[in-house]
Amino acid sequence: MHKSQMSSRERMLAAIKGTDHDRVPFSPYVSQGTMNFWQAPLSWRNQIERAEQMLELEMDPTIDIWFHDPQPYPEVTIKTWRDTSGPEPLITKEYHTPAGLLRQTVRETSDWYSWRHAGWIPTTFGVEKRDHFGIDLFDDWNVSRRTEPWVKGPEDLEKLKYIIRIPQGHVLDEWCMDAQRAKEIAQKYNVLLVARRTIVGDAFQWFCDIPTFLIWLIEKPGFVTAFFKIFQGWALELTKLALEVGVDVVQRRGWYEIPTYFGVKYWQKYLVPLIDQESELVHQAGKFHSYFLPEGQGVYANTLKDMKCDILQAVDPRMLHGGHLNSLFEQCGSKKAFWGGVNAEVTLLSQDAKQIDKAVKDAIETLDQNNRFILSALLFPEIPQKSIMHMIDSWKKYRDK
């Protein structure tokens, strides 16, 4: 096929593989859902409209299948309550399992009903609108507000096994139907189909007291290994579901698998073998595995280059922590595709057209040397639309091969 006739999906797959393609793809990372504060031409209500509008702008959107949260075993009963007797309300949730009680208590701060909290739960076609204001398992808001974490030590691991499992029954049926719809939409628009996201290392900060867990990395290796094994088993089962649907890419979420928490030594010890295991499963189906790591890739580069994942996603020049784009490319460029390249929190928030232009130019010149680069930035609601349009304009200046 002549290069100018490439569909977005063909272009993205070619960039992942490093085969010939017409231009550098631009596929930004966008939070799922309807909470969109931008105006036309970026005013979408769901990911279908997002794909349509991005294609109009010549960009390369993805259609995303979001994995369902864990569904407890049927023998588990759940109890929740709210205590308003103190200076600040406390919310408690308990899972009563055959192995014992698993409980978390969280302070209900005055911002508990903020839109930033309400619109949290991502689904493939959902609106991310929670149907309650209680406690969800994967919720960043709980971390700084909790007075009691779910997992307090080894005694809670058997209980945790009753909570972390893939959906069953009609919940699984509905997820499968949505996944099939997503696949049909991706085929209609000829865009990449991505499964977002398996979670293993990130689980520690939602389920455990963070400082305590960091001590356990050193003092309780058996517990840490067993804790991650529970989430790894769940992640592999979810991966199998996505591969049965026929996704192009499975994304491994490493938002908190960063050097700030793990350092190189304990990341290598506890997490790298698990990431490689997931990569192997994805490769057995002939698909691609993406490791989403928003910071620390410079520190980890010497290990990342030999890992089995295909794509290093969320590459951020300001968050490499131990290098720059050139050094990352020098270490990993012969073996990996890069998906990222532009910082959002400083560069895009600056609204400085010259700074954004330079960032886009530097990213393309540095990371596309192996013909395996997808331009991206993390586009959260805080990012000014003006900056996004600057980035699009700059990409169109430098994208052609």
N, C-alpha and C positions, 0 to 999 in steps of 0.2 A: 504494500500500500504506500502511495506517495505520502511523504511526511505532512504535507499541508492538509491531508484528509483525515488526520488522526482525530478520534474522539477523545474526550477528556480522560476516560478510563484507559484507553490505549496509551495516552501520553503519561499518565501516572504510573502505569505498570512498567512502561519502558524506562521511566526515571528510576524506579525501584530496582530494576534489573541492570540498568546501565546500558541498555541497547539504544539504537538511534531513535531520536524523537525531534520534533520540530522546534520546541522552545522549552524553557524552564517552566514547569508547572507552578501555579500559585494556589495553594490549598490551605487557607488559614484554619487554625483550631478555634472553633466557636462553641460556646456553651449551648447546650440543647434547650429547647423550650420556647415559650412565647414572650419572655421578658426581654423585649427588644426596644431600646430607646433611640435607635437610629431612624433616620428618615430615608425616603427614596433616594437612591436606588438600593438601599440596604434595609428596607422595612419589611422583613418577613415575619410571619406568625408561626411558622413551623419549618421543619427542615426541607419539606417539599418546595415551599416558596423560596426558601434560602437557596436551594439548588438551582431553581429557575432563574433567580436574580443574579446569582454568581455566574451562571453560564452566559447571561446577557452581557456581563462585564468581562467575558472571556476568561474567567477564573476556572478553577478546577475543584468544585465542591465534592464532598463525599456524602453518601447516604449512610447513616449510622444505625446499627442495631445495638440497642442498649441492653446489657444483661440485667436480668431481674435480681432484686435483692434476695438474700437467703429466705427460705421458708422452713420454719421449724417442723420437726416431726409431729405427727398427729397426737402423740401421747403427751406433748408439752402443753401446759396451760399457761396463760398469760394474765397477769394482774397489773393494773396501773392505778395510781392515785395521785392526788395533788394535795399537799399540806400547806395551808395558809396561816398557820398559827405563829410563824416567826416573822422576822422583819422582811423576808423575801420568800415568795412561794418556792416550794420544792416539789419537783415532779419525780416520781419513782416508777420504775417498770421492773417487773419480775418475770422471769421464765422459770416455771416449776417443771423440772425435767426428772426423769427416772433416776438420774445421778445426783440430784440435789438442786438447790436454788441458785440461779444466776440473777444478779440484781445490779441496777445502776440508778443513782440519784443525781439529779441535775438542778442547779439553781435556775429558776425562771426569771431571768433578768428583764428589765423594763423594755428591752428591744426584742423580746421573744417573738413578737408578731410582725417584725419588720418584713418587708417584701424580700429582703435578701435571705431571710430564713424560710419564709413560706414557699418560695419557688426553688426547691432544692432537688427533689427526687426526679432524676432523668429517666424517661422511658422513650421507646422508639417513636411513638406517635403521641405521647402524652403532653401535658402542659406543665409538667414539673410542679403541679400544685398539690401539696400534701392535703389529705382529707382530715387532718387532725393537727393539734399542736402539742402532741406528746413527745415521746422519745423514739427516734429511729436509730437503727444500728449504726449506719454510716452517716454521721452528721458532724461536721466540723464544729458546729455551735456547742455541742456537748463537751468538747475537749477542755475548753477553758472555764466551763461552768459546772462541771461535775464535782460532786463531793464524794462519790463512790463509783469506781469504774466497774465494768463488767467482770473483768478477769483480775483477780487479786493475787493469784499464785497458781502453782501446779494443781492444787485441789479443784480448780475450776475447769480444767481441760476436758474432763469427761462430760461435764455439763455443756460445754461449748459445742461439742460434737452433735448434740441434739438440736442446735440452733442453725448451724452453717451447713446447709444442703441446698441443692438446686430445686427449683419449684416443681411441684407435682400436680397431677390431676388437671382440672380445668385451668389453673393458673399457667401451667406449662403449655397446655393446648393454645391458650390465648397468646402467649409469648411466641409460640411457633407460627401462629397465623400472622402476627405482626411482622415477624422476621421474614416470612414469605412475601408479604406486601412490600416490605422495604426492598427486598431483592427485585421484585417486579418494577418498582419505581427506579431503582438504580439502572436496571436494564433499559427502561424507557428512555432515560436521559443519557445513557452511556457514561455513567460516572462510577467511581470506585465505591465498593461496598465494604464497610469497615465494622467490625465487632468491637464495641467499646464497653467495658474494659475489664480485664481480669485483675483481681486485687489479692495480693498476698502480703508483701512487706508493709504496705500502707496500713494494714489492719491493726498494727500494734498501737497506733496513737488513738484509734477509736475505742479500743477495747481495754487498754491497760494505762495505768499511770505512766506518763512518759519518762520522767527521771528514774523511776523504779525499773522500768523495762530496760533502759540503757545500762543500768547496773547489772541486770540479769543477762545481758549480752555477754558479759564477762564472767559472772559468778554462777549462772544457771544455764549453761549451754544445752543441757538436756531438755529443760523446759522450753527454751526458745525454739529449738528444733521441732519439738512436738507441737508447739503453738502454730508455727508456720506450716507444718505438715497438714493441719486441719484445713487451712485456707488454700493450700496448694491443691489438695484433693478436690475442693469445691471449684477452684479455678480451672482445673483440667477437665472436669465434667462440663462446665460452661463452654470451654473451648471446643469440646466435641460437638455440643449442640450447634455452635456457630459454624463449624466445619461441615456439618450435615446440611445446613442451609445453603452453603456454598459461598461464603464471604471471600473477598479478595485478601483482606488483611485482618489479623487479630491483634488488638492493641493490649499490651501489658502496661498497667498503670503503675508508675513508680514515683508518684508525686512526693512521697515521704521516704523513699528508699535512697536518700541523699547522704552525702558525706557528713553533713551537719549532725545527723543522728548516728549513722553506722560507721563512719570512717571507712577507709579502704579495706582494712583487715576483716571486719565483721560483715561487711557487705559481701566480700568474696566468700567468706565462710558460710553464711546462712542463706544468701539470696541468689548468688550467681548460679549455683547448680540447679535451683528451682526454675530460674528464668530459662536456662538452657533446656531443661526438661520440657517446658512449654513450647519452646522453639522447635524442638524435635517433633512434637506432636503435630504442630502446624505444618511442618515441612513434609510429614508423612502424607498429608492431604494435598501436597503441591501448592500450598498457599504461603503467604508472607507474614512474618512476625515483626511487630513494631514495639520497641521499648520506649515508652513515654517517660522521660526523665527530665524535669524542667530545670535542674541545676546539678552541678558537680560532674558533668561529663569530662571536663578537663582532668580532674583528679582521677576519675575512673578509666581514662582513655586507654591506658596500657592493658587493662583487662577487657574493656569493651571490644577492642579490636579482634580478640580471639573468641568472643562469645558467638553464639549461634543465631542470634537475632539478625534480621536482615536490615532493619531500619533503626537509626537513632533519631527519635522524634522529640520535638520541643527543644532543639538546639538553640541556646540563647547566648550570644557573645558576652553579655554582662554577667552571666551566671555559671560560667564554666568552672570557676573556683580552682584555678591551677593551670591556666593556659589561655589561649586565644583561638580564634577560628583556624588560623594557620597551623598551629600545633595540633589541634584536634584532627584536621585533615591529614596532616603528615603521619599521624599514628593510626588513624582508622580509615582513611580514604580509599585504600586498596581493597577494603572488605565490606564497607557499609554504605548504605544510602543515607542521606541526611535530609531531615524534614524539619525545617525551622529557619533560623538564621537572623531574625530581627527581634530585638527586645521590645517588649510592650510597656513595662512599668516606667521606664525612663524615656526611651527613644520615641515611642508613639505618643506617650502622654505629653511630650514636649511640644507637639504640634509644629515643630520646626521642619519645614519642607526640605531644607538643605541637609539637616542631620538625618532625616529619614531617607532621603535620596542616597546619601553616602552609605548608610547601613545596608540598604538593598543592594547597591552596587558591590560593596565589599563582600556581602554574603554570596552573591552569585559568582563573583570572580574567584572566591576562595573555595566554596563548597561544591561548585559544579565542575571542578577539574576532572572528576571521575565520571562525569555524565550521569550522576546519580543524586541529583539535588532537587528537592521540592521546597520552594519558598513558603514560609509560614511565619505567623506570630500568634500569640495567644490573645484573641480578641474577646475581652470581657466587656460588660456594659460600660465600665469606666473609660474605655478607650474612646477618644473623640472621633466622630465620623470624619472630620476634616483630616485627621492623621491617616485613617484607613484609605481615604481617597488619594492622599499623597503617596501612600505606599503602592497603590494600584498604578498610579501614573508612573512612578519610578520603575516598577516591575516591567511595564510595557516598554520602557526605554532600553532595558538591558536584557530582556528575556530571550531574544532570538538567538538561535544557534549560529 
